[in-house]
Amino acid sequence: MKRLATRAIAIATRSLSIRTLFISLIILFFISTSSLLFLLPSETLQPYIPSGIDIPRLHDVPGLSRIIGPGAHSPPPSANSTASSDSWYSSWSWLNPFSHSKDEDRVVLPVLEQRCPVYTYYDPNSEFDTDFGDGVLLAWRRAWWAQGFKPIVLGPKDAISNGLYQQFQLQENPPRLRYELFRFLAWGYMGGGVFADYRTIPIAAYHDSDLAALRRCDTPYLVRYTGQEGYIYSSPRTSIDNLLQYIAHTDDSERNATSIEEATKLDPNRNLWREEPEMTSLAIYSPEVLSEQYKNMSPRNLSILINAHVHNFFLEQFSDGLNVLQPYPILTAALMRQTYALAQSLNTCPESPWPFKCPPNRPKCKPCTINSRPTIFTLKSLSKEKPSDGTILPANKFTISAIPHPYVMVSILTFNDTRFKDMVDKLDEQFIERYTEKDVWVLAATADLFEPLFPAENRTSTLKKAIADGKEQGKGLWATTEAGWNRREVEWRLGFVLPQFTGEIPVQVEEGDLVEMAHNFVNKHSGSKGKAAKLLKATKEMNPADAEMWKFAKALNERAVLEREKWVAEEKKFQSGWGDEEQGHKWGFGWFGS
């Protein structure tokens, strides 16, 4: 009995120890959790609100979603440079002559550069946002996208989503300052970057030093630019939050200011801002500028004026000419018909409510006239006279080209060979291997760059660099002849809406029918199975350099379209301002030459 009693006491003692330990752990957990509240950032803490004051909650305000628009954005995700698809993937080894093996369908593209976000703020119900219609927001988006940025239109809900918004709810600020604070709250909520008023339009070369600095997206402090206050800023989030916290805790006299700059002018440490010189690459269509330089112009015409100024700058920048790269020009008139239609459209003076007025940042521009337009040149080969900076495409001439599938070139050359003209609709692997020249497009397009015996396989790296290298950005457009030129995509890459080309580009009917037949054959049987698909594959294998360049141009355009469509789909959830982009516009959509 004594042994049993001892064992019972031991068991009871052990149970008590376990319970004590369990209770201690629970207490420790609550203590540690409570202590974490002191480590939370200030923006997550609720401000002190005196008793008796009832602050309405957002969901209690009737019709709020109608007043302040769609929901707030999500802050930008981290970069991802490993994107891929069934026909391409990104790699730093993209300049290799071939993508792995010669018969592989996937092609290597350069790593897609992360676009720096550029934000603007628009509240359709605000007295400070003039009713320009959707056109100005669309023109703003298009111009910044063409310069390599990711334009995002913010609204009141983005400002309210900022944790610091609570600190301004009880303040009675002047309407203008309240509007400015909402802009900064929305911008800070998104994490900083570049902020540009929607009347701030980049009108400059792609490699302009100001725009290149903004594209790096790495400003370590809050920057304003001399004479452009209110229209362009760059900053990390921490600096925006510091500025907002300063304004939230200033006395009433400073809060009577009508701008962010005025509200912070008494900063004792002078460390909220960094001021840098004016950005001459930016055209600012402020109310003052519009009333002084473009008197009596309807606000609804501002988008047309902006479009004309961006297009006119393009024509000035490439005043030495538009180069159409067209190997075998005598034989490929029908093949390049769409490309010449694009060149003619680019070379058409834009419609403008003020055709002889210059943009605000370029008062000495040369407005487009029928006699001042660039000349369109046909190039059999890229020029051996390379620019001094080591690039391939000239800086003062814009280059356009469309690359055909090897089967299309084989069909054209066979048709124009008097010995085999009747064989064009009976092509097979044996005929192509025995009687046709190989890699004719690459060899001809680079004839002036290399010695005649230099292998075609070793020329593809130079062509890839001309098409996709960062230093060549903004100096040319490339496509495949089967896909042609989609007007909408061209406009987003250039930054302006194109005039409709209504002229005719004459081609012989027989040649046009041949090109259409070859294109249909490629489009129908690519990626399929059967005898026709085997013929296409064999043609590519026997013309590896031509096939590589065709795949490269095709995949590059495919990726660009996917990137823009993904961004558009995301942005349309939050803000209007897409204007005629959704329904088409009076210049027309579709394919050139169709």
C-alpha positions as CSV (number, residue, x, y, z in Angstrom):
1,M,0.0,0.0,0.0
2,K,2.8,2.4,0.8
3,R,4.4,1.8,-2.6
4,L,1.0,2.5,-4.3
5,A,0.5,5.7,-2.4
6,T,4.0,6.9,-3.3
7,R,3.3,6.2,-7.0
8,A,0.0,8.0,-6.9
9,I,1.7,11.1,-5.3
10,A,4.4,11.0,-8.1
11,I,1.8,10.8,-10.8
12,A,-0.2,13.7,-9.3
13,T,2.9,15.8,-8.9
14,R,3.9,15.1,-12.6
15,S,0.4,16.1,-13.8
16,L,0.6,19.3,-11.8
17,S,4.0,20.1,-13.3
18,I,2.6,19.6,-16.9
19,R,-0.4,21.8,-16.2
20,T,1.8,24.5,-14.7
21,L,4.1,24.4,-17.7
22,F,1.2,24.5,-20.1
23,I,-0.3,27.6,-18.3
24,S,3.1,29.3,-18.2
25,L,3.4,28.8,-22.0
26,I,0.0,30.4,-22.6
27,I,0.8,33.4,-20.4
28,L,4.2,33.8,-22.2
29,F,2.4,33.7,-25.6
30,F,0.0,36.5,-24.7
31,I,2.8,38.6,-23.3
32,S,4.9,38.2,-26.4
33,T,2.0,38.9,-28.7
34,S,1.1,42.0,-26.9
35,S,4.6,43.3,-27.0
36,L,4.7,43.0,-30.8
37,L,2.2,45.9,-31.0
38,F,5.0,48.2,-30.1
39,L,7.0,47.0,-33.1
40,L,4.3,47.6,-35.7
41,P,4.9,50.4,-38.2
42,S,3.1,53.6,-37.4
43,E,0.9,53.4,-40.4
44,T,-0.8,50.3,-38.9
45,L,-1.7,51.9,-35.6
46,Q,-5.0,53.7,-35.0
47,P,-4.6,57.4,-34.0
48,Y,-6.1,58.7,-30.7
49,I,-9.7,59.8,-31.2
50,P,-11.3,61.8,-28.3
51,S,-14.4,60.3,-26.8
52,G,-17.7,61.6,-28.1
53,I,-16.5,62.0,-31.7
54,D,-18.1,59.6,-34.1
55,I,-15.9,58.8,-37.2
56,P,-18.0,57.3,-40.0
57,R,-16.6,54.1,-41.5
58,L,-16.1,53.9,-45.2
59,H,-18.7,51.2,-45.7
60,D,-21.3,53.3,-43.9
61,V,-21.2,56.1,-46.5
62,P,-24.1,55.7,-48.9
63,G,-23.0,55.5,-52.6
64,L,-19.3,55.8,-51.8
65,S,-18.2,53.3,-54.5
66,R,-20.0,55.5,-57.1
67,I,-18.4,58.6,-55.7
68,I,-14.8,57.5,-55.4
69,G,-14.7,54.9,-58.2
70,P,-13.4,51.4,-58.4
71,G,-11.4,49.5,-55.8
72,A,-7.8,50.2,-54.8
73,H,-4.8,48.8,-56.6
74,S,-2.5,46.2,-55.0
75,P,1.1,47.4,-54.4
76,P,3.4,46.1,-57.1
77,P,4.6,42.5,-56.8
78,S,8.3,41.6,-56.9
79,A,10.0,41.3,-60.3
80,N,10.1,38.0,-62.2
81,S,12.5,37.7,-65.1
82,T,11.9,34.0,-65.7
83,A,8.7,34.3,-67.8
84,S,8.3,31.9,-70.7
85,S,5.8,30.4,-73.1
86,D,5.6,27.5,-75.5
87,S,7.4,29.5,-78.1
88,W,10.0,31.5,-76.1
89,Y,11.8,31.9,-72.8
90,S,14.1,34.5,-71.4
91,S,17.8,34.2,-70.8
92,W,20.9,36.3,-70.7
93,S,22.3,34.0,-73.4
94,W,19.9,35.4,-76.0
95,L,22.6,36.7,-78.3
96,N,23.8,33.2,-79.1
97,P,23.4,32.4,-82.8
98,F,20.8,29.7,-82.1
99,S,18.4,28.7,-79.4
100,H,19.9,25.4,-78.2
101,S,19.4,23.1,-81.2
102,K,18.5,24.2,-84.7
103,D,15.3,22.3,-84.9
104,E,13.8,23.5,-81.6
105,D,10.7,25.6,-81.8
106,R,11.3,27.6,-78.7
107,V,13.5,30.7,-79.0
108,V,15.6,32.5,-76.5
109,L,14.7,36.2,-75.9
110,P,16.5,38.8,-73.8
111,V,15.4,39.1,-70.2
112,L,12.4,41.4,-70.0
113,E,13.3,44.6,-68.2
114,Q,11.1,45.4,-65.3
115,R,9.1,48.6,-66.1
116,C,9.3,51.4,-63.6
117,P,5.8,52.3,-62.5
118,V,4.8,55.9,-63.2
119,Y,1.7,57.0,-61.3
120,T,-0.9,59.7,-61.8
121,Y,-4.0,60.6,-59.8
122,Y,-7.4,61.3,-61.3
123,D,-10.7,62.0,-59.5
124,P,-13.5,62.6,-61.9
125,N,-15.5,64.2,-59.1
126,S,-12.8,66.7,-58.1
127,E,-13.0,70.4,-59.1
128,F,-9.3,70.2,-59.7
129,D,-9.5,67.5,-62.4
130,T,-10.8,69.2,-65.6
131,D,-13.1,67.2,-67.7
132,F,-10.8,66.3,-70.6
133,G,-12.7,63.1,-71.3
134,D,-10.9,59.7,-71.3
135,G,-8.7,60.8,-74.2
136,V,-6.1,62.6,-72.1
137,L,-5.6,59.7,-69.7
138,L,-5.3,57.4,-72.6
139,A,-2.7,59.6,-74.3
140,W,-0.8,59.8,-71.0
141,R,-0.8,56.1,-70.7
142,R,0.3,55.5,-74.3
143,A,3.1,58.0,-74.2
144,W,4.6,56.7,-70.9
145,W,4.3,53.1,-72.0
146,A,6.2,53.8,-75.2
147,Q,9.0,55.2,-73.1
148,G,9.4,52.0,-71.2
149,F,7.3,52.8,-68.1
150,K,4.3,51.1,-66.5
151,P,1.7,53.8,-66.3
152,I,-0.9,53.5,-63.5
153,V,-3.9,55.8,-62.8
154,L,-4.7,56.1,-59.1
155,G,-7.9,57.3,-57.5
156,P,-9.4,58.2,-54.1
157,K,-9.7,54.6,-52.9
158,D,-5.9,54.2,-53.3
159,A,-5.4,57.2,-51.0
160,I,-7.9,55.9,-48.5
161,S,-6.1,52.5,-48.5
162,N,-3.0,54.2,-47.2
163,G,-2.6,53.6,-43.4
164,L,-1.7,57.3,-42.9
165,Y,-5.0,58.4,-44.3
166,Q,-6.5,58.1,-40.8
167,Q,-4.2,60.9,-39.6
168,F,-5.8,63.4,-42.0
169,Q,-9.5,62.6,-41.4
170,L,-10.0,65.1,-38.6
171,Q,-8.0,67.9,-40.2
172,E,-9.8,70.7,-42.0
173,N,-7.4,71.4,-44.8
174,P,-8.1,73.8,-47.8
175,P,-9.6,71.9,-50.7
176,R,-6.5,72.2,-52.9
177,L,-4.2,70.9,-50.2
178,R,-6.6,68.1,-49.4
179,Y,-6.5,67.1,-53.1
180,E,-2.7,67.2,-53.1
181,L,-2.6,65.1,-50.0
182,F,-4.8,62.5,-51.6
183,R,-2.4,62.3,-54.6
184,F,0.6,61.7,-52.2
185,L,-1.4,59.2,-50.1
186,A,-2.3,57.2,-53.2
187,W,1.2,57.3,-54.5
188,G,2.7,56.3,-51.1
189,Y,0.3,53.5,-50.8
190,M,1.7,52.0,-54.0
191,G,5.2,52.2,-52.7
192,G,6.7,55.2,-54.5
193,G,8.4,55.4,-57.8
194,V,7.6,58.2,-60.3
195,F,4.6,60.4,-60.1
196,A,3.5,62.4,-63.1
197,D,0.4,64.5,-63.4
198,Y,-1.7,63.2,-66.3
199,R,-1.0,66.5,-68.2
200,T,2.8,65.6,-68.0
201,I,3.8,63.9,-71.3
202,P,7.3,62.6,-72.2
203,I,8.2,64.1,-75.6
204,A,11.8,63.1,-76.1
205,A,14.0,60.4,-77.5
206,Y,13.8,57.0,-75.7
207,H,17.4,57.3,-74.6
208,D,17.0,60.9,-73.3
209,S,19.1,61.2,-70.1
210,D,16.1,62.5,-68.0
211,L,13.9,59.6,-68.9
212,A,16.8,57.1,-68.5
213,A,17.3,58.3,-65.0
214,L,13.6,57.9,-64.2
215,R,13.5,54.4,-65.7
216,R,16.1,53.2,-63.2
217,C,13.4,53.7,-60.6
218,D,16.0,54.0,-57.8
219,T,15.7,57.5,-56.4
220,P,16.8,57.3,-52.8
221,Y,15.0,60.5,-51.7
222,L,11.9,62.6,-52.6
223,V,12.7,64.8,-55.6
224,R,10.9,67.7,-57.1
225,Y,12.1,69.5,-60.2
226,T,12.6,73.2,-60.6
227,G,9.6,75.0,-62.2
228,Q,7.6,71.7,-62.4
229,E,6.3,71.4,-58.9
230,G,3.0,69.5,-58.8
231,Y,3.6,67.9,-62.1
232,I,6.5,65.4,-61.7
233,Y,8.1,63.8,-58.6
234,S,10.2,60.7,-57.8
235,S,10.6,59.1,-54.4
236,P,10.8,55.9,-52.4
237,R,7.9,55.2,-50.1
238,T,9.8,56.1,-46.9
239,S,10.3,59.6,-48.0
240,I,6.7,60.0,-49.0
241,D,5.6,58.8,-45.6
242,N,8.0,61.2,-43.9
243,L,6.5,64.1,-45.8
244,L,3.0,63.1,-45.0
245,Q,3.8,62.6,-41.3
246,Y,5.4,66.0,-41.2
247,I,2.2,67.7,-42.7
248,A,0.0,65.7,-40.3
249,H,1.7,67.1,-37.3
250,T,2.3,70.7,-38.4
251,D,0.3,73.6,-36.9
252,D,-2.7,75.1,-38.4
253,S,-0.9,78.0,-40.1
254,E,1.1,75.6,-42.3
255,R,-2.0,73.6,-43.1
256,N,-3.5,76.7,-44.8
257,A,-1.2,76.1,-47.7
258,T,-2.6,75.2,-51.1
259,S,0.2,72.9,-52.2
260,I,2.5,70.2,-50.8
261,E,5.5,72.5,-51.3
262,E,3.9,75.3,-49.3
263,A,2.9,73.0,-46.5
264,T,6.5,71.9,-46.1
265,K,8.4,75.1,-46.6
266,L,9.0,75.6,-42.9
267,D,10.7,72.2,-42.5
268,P,13.4,73.1,-40.0
269,N,15.8,70.4,-41.2
270,R,15.3,71.0,-44.9
271,N,15.6,67.3,-45.5
272,L,12.1,66.4,-46.8
273,W,12.9,67.4,-50.4
274,R,15.7,67.3,-52.9
275,E,15.4,69.7,-55.7
276,E,16.8,68.9,-59.1
277,P,16.9,70.8,-62.5
278,E,13.9,71.0,-64.7
279,M,13.3,68.0,-66.9
280,T,13.2,69.3,-70.4
281,S,12.1,66.0,-71.8
282,L,8.6,66.5,-70.3
283,A,5.8,68.6,-71.9
284,I,3.5,69.9,-69.2
285,Y,0.0,71.0,-70.4
286,S,-0.9,72.9,-67.3
287,P,-4.0,75.2,-67.2
288,E,-1.7,78.2,-67.4
289,V,0.1,76.8,-70.5
290,L,-3.2,76.0,-72.2
291,S,-4.6,79.4,-71.7
292,E,-1.5,81.2,-72.8
293,Q,-0.3,79.1,-75.8
294,Y,-3.4,77.3,-77.0
295,K,-6.2,79.9,-76.4
296,N,-9.8,79.0,-76.8
297,M,-9.0,75.3,-77.3
298,S,-11.7,72.9,-76.1
299,P,-10.5,70.7,-73.3
300,R,-11.7,67.7,-75.3
301,N,-9.2,68.5,-78.0
302,L,-6.2,68.3,-75.7
303,S,-5.7,64.5,-76.3
304,I,-5.6,65.2,-80.1
305,L,-3.0,68.0,-79.5
306,I,-0.8,65.8,-77.4
307,N,-1.0,63.0,-79.9
308,A,0.1,65.4,-82.7
309,H,3.0,66.7,-80.7
310,V,4.3,63.2,-79.9
311,H,4.0,62.1,-83.5
312,N,5.6,65.4,-84.8
313,F,8.6,64.8,-82.5
314,F,9.0,61.3,-84.0
315,L,9.1,62.8,-87.5
316,E,11.7,65.4,-86.3
317,Q,13.8,62.8,-84.5
318,F,14.0,60.7,-87.7
319,S,14.1,63.5,-90.1
320,D,16.8,61.8,-92.2
321,G,14.4,59.2,-93.3
322,L,12.4,56.0,-92.7
323,N,14.3,52.9,-93.7
324,V,12.4,49.8,-94.9
325,L,14.7,46.8,-94.8
326,Q,13.7,44.7,-97.8
327,P,16.1,42.1,-99.2
328,Y,15.3,41.2,-102.8
329,P,13.2,44.4,-103.3
330,I,12.2,43.6,-106.9
331,L,10.7,40.2,-105.9
332,T,9.1,41.1,-102.6
333,A,6.8,44.0,-103.4
334,A,3.7,42.0,-102.4
335,L,5.5,40.5,-99.4
336,M,6.3,44.0,-98.0
337,R,3.0,45.7,-98.9
338,Q,1.9,46.1,-95.3
339,T,5.2,47.3,-94.2
340,Y,5.2,50.1,-96.7
341,A,1.6,51.0,-95.7
342,L,3.0,51.4,-92.1
343,A,5.8,53.6,-93.3
344,Q,3.4,55.8,-95.3
345,S,1.2,56.1,-92.2
346,L,4.1,57.1,-90.0
347,N,5.1,59.6,-92.6
348,T,1.7,61.4,-92.7
349,C,1.4,64.7,-90.8
350,P,-0.8,64.2,-87.7
351,E,-4.2,65.9,-87.3
352,S,-4.0,68.7,-84.8
353,P,-6.2,71.6,-83.5
354,W,-3.1,73.7,-83.6
355,P,-1.0,72.3,-86.5
356,F,1.8,74.9,-86.3
357,K,2.0,75.1,-82.5
358,C,4.9,73.4,-80.7
359,P,4.8,71.3,-77.5
360,P,5.5,73.3,-74.2
361,N,9.0,71.7,-73.8
362,R,10.1,72.3,-77.4
363,P,9.2,75.8,-78.4
364,K,11.5,75.7,-81.4
365,C,10.1,72.5,-83.0
366,K,9.6,72.1,-86.8
367,P,5.9,71.4,-87.4
368,C,5.2,68.7,-90.0
369,T,4.4,69.9,-93.5
370,I,4.0,68.0,-96.7
371,N,7.4,69.1,-97.8
372,S,9.2,68.5,-94.5
373,R,8.3,64.9,-94.0
374,P,11.1,62.3,-93.9
375,T,11.9,60.3,-97.1
376,I,11.1,56.6,-97.2
377,F,14.1,54.5,-98.3
378,T,14.3,50.9,-99.3
379,L,17.4,49.1,-98.0
380,K,18.5,45.8,-99.4
381,S,20.8,45.3,-96.4
382,L,21.6,47.0,-93.1
383,S,24.2,49.7,-93.6
384,K,27.8,49.0,-92.8
385,E,28.2,52.7,-91.7
386,K,27.4,52.0,-88.0
387,P,26.9,54.8,-85.5
388,S,29.9,55.9,-83.5
389,D,28.3,54.5,-80.3
390,G,28.7,50.9,-81.5
391,T,25.0,50.4,-82.2
392,I,23.8,49.0,-85.5
393,L,20.7,51.0,-86.4
394,P,21.2,54.7,-87.3
395,A,20.0,57.2,-84.6
396,N,18.4,59.6,-87.1
397,K,16.7,57.1,-89.4
398,F,13.8,54.8,-88.3
399,T,14.1,51.2,-89.4
400,I,11.1,49.0,-90.2
401,S,11.2,45.4,-91.5
402,A,9.1,42.2,-91.6
403,I,10.8,38.8,-91.6
404,P,9.3,36.0,-93.7
405,H,9.1,32.4,-92.8
406,P,11.7,30.4,-94.8
407,Y,8.9,28.6,-96.7
408,V,7.6,32.0,-97.9
409,M,11.0,33.0,-99.3
410,V,11.5,29.7,-100.9
411,S,8.1,30.0,-102.6
412,I,8.8,33.6,-103.9
413,L,12.3,32.7,-105.2
414,T,11.0,29.5,-106.9
415,F,8.1,31.4,-108.5
416,N,10.6,33.9,-109.9
417,D,13.0,31.3,-111.3
418,T,11.9,30.6,-114.8
419,R,13.1,27.0,-114.5
420,F,10.8,26.1,-111.7
421,K,7.9,28.6,-111.8
422,D,5.4,25.7,-112.3
423,M,6.8,23.9,-109.2
424,V,5.7,26.6,-106.7
425,D,2.6,24.7,-105.6
426,K,4.4,21.3,-105.7
427,L,7.2,22.0,-103.3
428,D,8.6,19.1,-101.4
429,E,11.7,18.4,-99.2
430,Q,13.8,16.9,-102.0
431,F,13.2,19.9,-104.3
432,I,14.0,22.4,-101.6
433,E,17.2,20.6,-100.6
434,R,18.4,20.2,-104.1
435,Y,17.4,23.4,-106.0
436,T,17.0,26.2,-103.6
437,E,19.5,28.5,-102.0
438,K,19.7,28.5,-98.2
439,D,19.3,31.3,-95.6
440,V,18.7,33.9,-98.4
441,W,17.0,36.5,-96.2
442,V,19.7,36.6,-93.5
443,L,22.5,36.7,-96.1
444,A,20.9,39.5,-98.1
445,A,19.9,41.6,-95.0
446,T,23.5,41.6,-93.7
447,A,25.3,41.6,-97.1
448,D,26.9,45.0,-96.4
449,L,28.0,44.0,-92.9
450,F,30.0,40.9,-93.6
451,E,32.2,39.4,-96.3
452,P,30.3,37.2,-98.8
453,L,31.7,33.9,-97.4
454,F,30.9,34.7,-93.8
455,P,28.4,32.0,-92.7
456,A,24.7,32.9,-92.3
457,E,24.7,31.1,-88.9
458,N,27.2,33.6,-87.5
459,R,25.2,36.6,-88.7
460,T,22.1,36.0,-86.6
461,S,23.6,37.5,-83.4
462,T,24.1,40.9,-85.2
463,L,20.5,40.9,-86.4
464,K,19.2,39.9,-83.0
465,K,21.1,42.8,-81.5
466,A,19.7,45.2,-84.0
467,I,16.2,44.0,-83.2
468,A,16.2,43.7,-79.4
469,D,19.3,45.2,-77.8
470,G,18.5,47.8,-75.2
471,K,20.6,50.4,-77.0
472,E,18.5,49.9,-80.2
473,Q,15.3,50.6,-78.3
474,G,13.1,53.2,-80.0
475,K,15.0,53.1,-83.3
476,G,13.0,50.5,-85.2
477,L,10.0,48.1,-85.5
478,W,10.2,44.4,-86.5
479,A,7.5,41.9,-87.3
480,T,6.9,38.7,-89.3
481,T,5.2,39.0,-92.7
482,E,2.6,36.3,-91.8
483,A,1.5,38.2,-88.7
484,G,1.8,41.7,-90.3
485,W,1.4,44.9,-88.3
486,N,-1.3,45.4,-85.8
487,R,-2.2,49.1,-85.7
488,R,-3.0,49.2,-82.0
489,E,0.3,47.5,-80.9
490,V,2.3,49.8,-83.2
491,E,0.7,52.8,-81.6
492,W,1.5,51.7,-78.0
493,R,5.1,51.0,-78.9
494,L,5.5,54.4,-80.6
495,G,3.4,56.4,-78.1
496,F,0.9,58.0,-80.6
497,V,-2.1,57.2,-82.7
498,L,-1.3,56.8,-86.4
499,P,-3.2,58.6,-89.2
500,Q,-5.0,56.2,-91.5
501,F,-3.0,55.6,-94.7
502,T,-5.6,55.7,-97.6
503,G,-3.2,55.4,-100.5
504,E,-2.5,52.4,-102.7
505,I,0.7,50.3,-102.9
506,P,0.5,48.7,-106.3
507,V,1.5,45.0,-106.6
508,Q,1.0,42.5,-109.3
509,V,-2.0,40.3,-108.7
510,E,-0.1,37.1,-109.4
511,E,2.5,38.0,-106.9
512,G,-0.1,39.0,-104.3
513,D,-1.9,35.7,-104.7
514,L,1.4,33.8,-104.3
515,V,2.3,35.6,-101.0
516,E,-1.2,35.1,-99.7
517,M,-1.1,31.4,-100.5
518,A,2.3,30.9,-98.9
519,H,1.2,32.8,-95.7
520,N,-2.0,30.8,-95.5
521,F,0.1,27.6,-95.8
522,V,2.4,28.7,-93.0
523,N,-0.4,29.9,-90.7
524,K,-2.5,26.8,-91.3
525,H,0.1,24.1,-90.8
526,S,2.6,25.5,-88.3
527,G,2.4,23.4,-85.2
528,S,0.2,20.8,-86.8
529,K,0.9,17.3,-87.9
530,G,1.0,15.7,-91.3
531,K,2.9,16.0,-94.6
532,A,2.5,19.8,-94.8
533,A,3.8,20.3,-91.2
534,K,6.8,18.1,-92.0
535,L,7.5,20.2,-95.1
536,L,7.5,23.4,-93.0
537,K,9.8,21.8,-90.4
538,A,12.2,20.6,-93.1
539,T,12.3,24.0,-94.7
540,K,13.3,25.6,-91.4
541,E,16.0,22.9,-90.8
542,M,17.5,23.6,-94.2
543,N,17.4,27.3,-93.6
544,P,18.5,27.5,-89.9
545,A,19.5,31.2,-89.9
546,D,16.4,32.4,-91.6
547,A,14.3,30.2,-89.3
548,E,16.0,31.5,-86.2
549,M,15.4,35.2,-87.1
550,W,11.7,34.5,-88.0
551,K,11.2,32.7,-84.7
552,F,13.0,35.5,-82.8
553,A,10.9,38.3,-84.3
554,K,7.7,36.3,-83.9
555,A,8.3,35.5,-80.3
556,L,9.5,39.0,-79.4
557,N,6.2,40.5,-80.7
558,E,4.2,37.8,-79.0
559,R,5.8,38.6,-75.7
560,A,5.3,42.3,-76.1
561,V,1.6,41.8,-76.8
562,L,1.2,39.6,-73.8
563,E,2.9,42.1,-71.5
564,R,0.7,44.9,-72.6
565,E,-2.5,42.9,-72.6
566,K,-1.8,41.7,-69.0
567,W,-1.3,45.3,-67.9
568,V,-4.4,46.6,-69.6
569,A,-6.6,43.9,-68.2
570,E,-5.3,44.7,-64.7
571,E,-5.7,48.5,-65.1
572,K,-9.2,48.4,-66.5
573,K,-10.4,47.0,-63.2
574,F,-9.6,50.2,-61.3
575,Q,-10.0,53.3,-63.5
576,S,-11.7,54.5,-66.6
577,G,-9.7,56.7,-68.9
578,W,-9.4,54.2,-71.8
579,G,-11.5,56.2,-74.1
580,D,-11.7,54.9,-77.7
581,E,-9.2,52.2,-76.9
582,E,-12.0,49.8,-76.0
583,Q,-14.2,50.4,-79.0
584,G,-11.8,51.5,-81.7
585,H,-11.2,55.0,-82.8
586,K,-11.7,57.1,-85.9
587,W,-8.2,56.4,-87.2
588,G,-9.2,52.7,-87.3
589,F,-7.7,49.5,-85.9
590,G,-6.7,46.3,-87.7
591,W,-3.8,45.4,-89.9
592,F,-2.0,47.6,-92.3
593,G,-2.7,46.8,-95.9
594,S,-5.6,44.6,-95.1
